[in-house]
């Protein structure tokens, strides 16, 4: 364990009860780390199917044969000392240090890590995931004019995938901001991405023939709103959509790719956390050490907390099993501080990465990255993310042989469809 955390004694192991609620990138990372530090770990996750590798979902929306790579089995992910409960958490009893699970089960904890993320209306993380990919791909194939509501990575990357497979389709991106990838287009985004990176993405979109429509005040609510997409993040043949600048459009297919709500309502039920533990958006307020306000043994990590940074896989989870120079994430910091507490030492402040490492893919041969040396185009993005979307790493973490990876034909870049 010393190689993972420099301050952890090599033979450290605690018999305290550690509970992780959530099985996304943050929860998975925390559980992977905890299994080597605690004799008994419980992970509570509502979805039995496995970890949904959301960042690869943008390709599966267009190519459903990719769907089998997007759900990573949970049953081989952890060691035998990890007990998994595949039911949703429905309440928290802080007085008795226990999590309440659907069906009446009570799970006691000495340390609790809340990693329940956010509820998205997004094609990258849909309900009934494999069926959705089939429906989405069919709808995309049939539509000639496709519109995306939201100017974040999901809309941009799906547009890139569509343009590679179907070069003649008309695509447009609608965003409230002055540009794509601006505050509001990314959940929790506060303007961390460099302007030159955004400019390069815009340039690539233009080369692909994707129109970006910038409307400061957004789409009028009388025509379209998030509630219409809550069951499925796309709608066919909705009719004419009117914009606040007086213009209108009649797309054959609309994808809703913006907006999320922290998955924290369960924390308020029963004898849960008081209202002043949450901000106006419903996120759990944490201190510099990722403690939930007023609770030294409860941590919140990932999309559900108030840490002011990009909410993404790299910052939520762990660097373990990732490429060289991958930054430490919130899961790493939370486990480090739990160990520090067990050792009677001072906690260490979580530091968000000084440099945001982000790759925006536009099909499997193009992309833009930002990071150590600013902007690269297009080869490093294609090598880092575009070909496999980190799928191989997620399956490696699960210690399970991945299904034969469907590899795309480089000839498709020429657009022979």
N, C-alpha and C positions, 0 to 999 in steps of 0.2 A: 504493500500500500504506500510505502515511502516514495515510490516513483510517481504516484498520482498526486499526493499532497505532500509538499516538502516538510510541513510541520507535523505530520501525523507519524507517531512512532510506528516502526515496521510491524510490530506485533499487536497493534491496537485492535481491540474488539470489545464491544459493549453488549451487555445483556439487556439494555433498556429496550422498550418497545417503540419502534419507529413506524409511523403510518404515513404513507404517501397517498393523497387523493388526487387522481388524475393519471391518465396513461398516454398523454401526448408527448411532445419532445421534452418538455420540462419534467413531467412526471417519470417518463422512461429514464431520463438521465439521472434523476435523483435516486431512483430505485436501483439502477445499475451500480451506482457508487455505494449506496447504503448496504447492499448485500455483502460487501467485503468488510464492513465496519461494524455491523450489528448481527447478533445471532438470530434475531427474529425481526423480519420486516413484513409489513402488510401493505399491499397496493390495492386500492379500491378504484375500479374503472368500470364505467357503465357499459362499454362496448366489449362484447366477448370476442368479436372477430379478430381484433388485434390493433396494433398501431396503424393509423391511417397516415401514410407518408404524403402529407398534403402538397408539398412543393412539386411532386411529380404528377399531381392530379391534372395540371394544366395540359399535359400531353394526353393523358387518358381520356379527357373530354373529347378529343379529336380522334384518337386512335384507341378504341376500347380494349384492344388486345394488350395494352399496357396495364390494364386494370389489375391484373393478377400480381403485379409488382408493388402495388400501392398499399396493400394490406399486409403488414408484417406480423406473422403469428406471434402471440404472446406466450404460448405454452413452453417455448424453448428459450425465451429471452432471458430468464433469470435463473438463479441457482435454487437449490432445494430449500434453502432457509427463507425464501420469499413466498408468502401466502397471498394468493390473488383472489380477490372477490369481484366477480363480474356483475355488479349491481350498482346503481347510482347512489351516491351519498345524498341523504335527504335532510340532514341536520347535524348540528354540532353542539355538544354539551360541554362547555368550557369548565363548568364547575366540577364535573366528574371526569374531565379529560377523556372524552370518548366521542367517536364519530358514529352517527346513526345512519344505518344503511336501509334501503328499501326492503320491506319484509319484516322489519322489527329488530334486526341484528344490531348489536352494539359492539363497537370495536374500540377498546381502550388504547391510549397512547401515552408515552412519556414525551415523545417529540412528534410533532405533526408538520408535514409539508403540504401546503395547499397548492395544487398545480392543475386546477380545473379549467384554465384557459378562458376562452371566449366563445360565445355562440355566434357563428358567422352565417351570413346569407351569401355563400360563395360557391362557385363551381369547383373550387379546389377541395372543399370539405363538405360534400352533400350528404343528405340522408340516403339510405339504401344505395350505398356507394357504387357497387358493380353494376346494378341495374341502371343507375343514373348515367354511367359512362356510355352504355349502349344507346340510351335515349338521346343523350347529348350529341353523340357522333352522328346519329341518324338525322337529327334536326339540323346540324351544321351542314351535312351533305346536301340536304334538300333546299336550304335557304340560299338566296343570292345576295341578300343585303342583311348584314348582321351588325347590331349595335351593342356596345358595352357601356354600362353605367358605372362609372368609377375609373379613375386614372392611376390606379396602383399596379403593382407587379402582376397580379392575377389577370387583369384585363389585358395588359400588354403582352404577357407571355402566351395566353390563349390565342390572341390575335396573331402572334408570330407563328404558332403551330398551324393555325388555319391557313395563313398565307403560304406556308411552305407546301402544304398538301393541296390547297385549292387557290392558286394564284389569282384567279379571275374574280373571286368573291369580293364584294364591296364591304369594307369594314370601317366602322367609326367608333371613336372613344369619346365619351361625354364625361367631363370632369368639372367640378365647381371651381377649381383653382385656376391660377393664371397659366399653369403648366401641368403636365403629368408629374407624378411622383412628388407632389407638393403636400404640405400639411393638409390633412383631411383625406388625401388619397391613400395614405398609409396609416393604419391604426396605431395610435400613439406617436405618430411622426411629428417631430418638432423642427424640421428643416435641417436634418443632419447630412443629407446627401449633397455632394458638391454640385454646383451649377453645371460644370463641364460634363459631368457624368450624365445629368439629365439631358443636356444638349445633344450628347452623342446618341442617347436612346431615341430622342426625337428624330435625329437625322436618319437612324436606321429604320424607324417606322416609315418615314417618308419614302425611303428607297424601296421598302416593301409595298408601298401603296396603301398604307393604313392612314386614314384621315383622323386627325385629332381635333375635336371641336371643343373650344374652351368657353365655358359659359359661367361667369363669376357667380351668378345666383342660382345656377343649377336648373334642373328640370322641374317644371311646375308640378306641384303635388296633385293637382286635379287629374292629370293624365297617368301618372305612374308613381308608385312609392314602394318602399321595401316590403311592406306587408303583403303585397301581391305575390312576392317571390319567396315567402317563408317556407312553403312546402317544396318548391323546386326553383333553383336559381336561374331558370330561363323560361320565357314565354314566347310562343309562336303566334304570329299574326295578331298582335294586340291592337293594331290600327294606327291612326295618326298620333304622333307624340309631338306636343307643342312645347317650345322652349321659351324661357323668360325674355329672350331678345326679340320675340315675335316670329322666329323661324319655326319650321316644323319638318318632320320626317316620317316616313312610313316603313320602318324596317320589317323584314319578315321574321326576324328572330332577335330577341333582346336578352342579354345576360346581365344579371345584377351582380356587380363585383365590388361592392363597397358597404361599409358599415359592419359593426360587430358590437356585441354586448358582453361584458364580463360575466362568466358563469359563476356567480357568487351568491345568488338568491338563497341557496340552500344553507349558507352560513348564518343567515338571519333567523332561520326557523328554530323551533324548540328553545333551548337555552343558549343560543348562539352568540355571535359577536354583536356588540351594540352598534347603533347607526353611525356613531362618530368614528367607527373603524373604516368607513367607506367614503370615497370621494363622491362628487356629484354624478360621475359616470358609473358608479357602482363598483369601482375597483378597490381592492383591499389596500389600505394605506400601510406602507412598510417603512422602517427606518433604514439607515445606511447599511445595516447588517442583514437586511431582509427579514427581520423580525416583524411580525404583525404588531401594530401599536398596542403596547400594554401587555404583551405576552412573550416572555423570554423563550418559551419552548414551542412556539408556533411560528412557522415561516410561510411566506407566500412567494411563489416564483412564477415567472412567465407572464402570459397575457393578462392574468387576473390581477396583477399588482400595479402600483403607481410609479414604478421606476421609469424615469424619463429617458427612454432610449427606443431605438427601433425594436419592435416586437417581432422577432424572427428566430428561426431554429438555432442559429449560432449563439444568440444571447440568452436564450431560455434554458437550454440543456447543458450538456457536458462536452468538454473537448476530448474525452476519452473515445478512442476509435475513430477520430476524425483526422483529416489531413494535417501535415506539419503546419505549425504556426496558427492553428485554429485557436481563437480566443477562448479563455475560460468563460463559462456561462454562469447563470444564476444558480443552476443546480449544483455546480462545483462550489460556489460560494456558500450556499446554505449548508451543505454537508461539512465543509471546512469549519464553519462556525459552530455547528453542533458538536463536532469533535473538540474544538477549542473549549466549549462549555463543559464537556465531559472531563477535560484535562484541567479545568479550573483556570484556564488562560483567557485573555481578553479576545473578544471577537475581532475579525478583520473586516474592514469596510469593503463592500462590493463596489468594484470600479467598472463602469461600462467601458467597452473598448474605445480607445482613443481614435481608432480608424474603423469606419464601418466597411466591412467586407460584404459586398453585395454583387451578385451576378444576375443580370436580367437576360434571359434567353429569348431568342426569336427564331424558333425552330431548332433543329439539331445541328445546324452548321453556323449559326450566327449568334452573337450576344455581345453584351457590354459588361465589364466588371469595374468595380472601384475598390480600392484597398491600399496596399502598401505603396504601390507606385502609381497612384491615381487611376487613370482610365486605360484599359487595354481593349483592343478591338481587332478582330473578333476571336482569334484563336484561343486565348486563355479562358474566356468565358465558355466557349464550346467544350474545351477540354475539362474544365472544372465542373461544369454543371449541365451543359446542354445535352451531352450524349446520354447520361444516365440519371441526372437529377439526384445524385448521391444515393441511388437505390442500392448499389452494391454494399455501401457502408452500413446501411440500416439492416440489411440481411445478415451481414457479418456480425453485427452486434447481437442479433438473435441466435447466433451460432447455428444457423440452419442454411441448408443449400437453397439458393434462390432458384426459382423457376428459370428456365432458359430465357435469357434476356432477349427480347425482341429488338433486334438492331435495325435501324433504318438504313435504307439504301442511299449512299451519298448522291446517287444520280437524281434523287428527288429534289435536290437543291436547284436543279435546272427547271423545275416546275413542269414536268411532262405529265399533265393530268387533264 
